[in-house]
Amino acid sequence: MVTQRKVLFVCLHGSAKSLIAAEYFNRLAAARGLGVRATSAGTEPDAEIPPRVAQGLRADGIDVEGRRPRRPTPAVSENFTRARDVIVARVTGLLEDPALRP
């Protein structure tokens, strides 16, 4: 079984910059046939995606209707050891990416 690689884009509110980055990352990764998927989150998430952002993405063929900004998990303040282990595993995986080799 192949595990799909994941990328998390984070901004303050999780409703514009990180959302746009994740959606375009997914579009570009799919066009290149890459097995990686991005999501977005905010450290202080908004209650909803601003209408102008949703409209702009919709105009580009990306539907975010019904989605809500969320916090990244696991929160370091809630469980340092678990958060550290997840972060170290992901950083290690990134550094093992053949694309980074000279």
N, C-alpha and C positions, 0 to 999 in steps of 0.2 A: 504494500500500500504506500502510495506517495503522498506525503503531507504537503499541502499547499503552503507556500511561504506567505508570510503576512508582514505588512508595513502599517504602522500607525502614525498618522499625522496629527499633531496636537497644537492647538492655539488656545488663546485665553477663553473664548466663548464656544468654540467648536461648531460655529454656525456659519462661518464664511471661509476664512483662509484655509483651515485644515480640511474642510469639506470640499472646497474647490480643488485643493491639491490631491485629495484622495480620489475624487471622481475622475479627474484627468489622468492621474496615475493609472487607474484601472483601465481607462479607455486606451491609453498608450501601451500598457503592458499586454492587453488583449490583442491589439493590432500587431504586436511583435511576437505573439504566441508564447509569452512568458507565463510561467505558473506561479504568479504572485498576485496577491490581492491586498488592497489598502482599505483602511477604515479611518474615520476621523473621530476626534474627541476634544473636549475643552476642559481646562483646569477649573474654570468657573462657568459651566455650560449655560447658555441661554435656554429659555423655556421652549423656544421654537426657532426654526430657520427663518430669517428675515424674508419677507415676500420678494424683495428686489433680488436677493440671492437665488431663491427658488425660481423666479421668473427668468433670470439670466441663464441659469443652468438648463431650464426647460427649453429655452430658445436654442440652446446648443445640443438638444436631444438627450438631456440627462434629467430624469424625473426623480426628485427627492420628496415628492408628496408623501405626507404622513410620517416622515422621519423626524426624530428629535435629537438634538445634541445630547451627548452623554459624557460622563467622566471616564478617563482612562482607568483600567483596572490591571493589576491590583494596586491599590493606593499604598504608597510607601509609609504614610503615617499610620496605616492600619496594621500592616504586617511587613516590617522591614525585611526580615529574612526571606519571605516568599517573593516580595518585589525584587530584591537584589538578585535572587536566583533566576527569576524570569529575565531580568535585564541582562545579566551576565551571559545566560544561554543565548539570547538573541544577538548580543554584540559578538559573541564568539562565532555564531552562525554567519553573521555579516562578514566577518573577517576571513571566513573560509570560502567565501564566494570566489570562484575562479576569475571573475571579471576584475577583481582587485589585484590579481597577480601580474607582476611585470612581464 
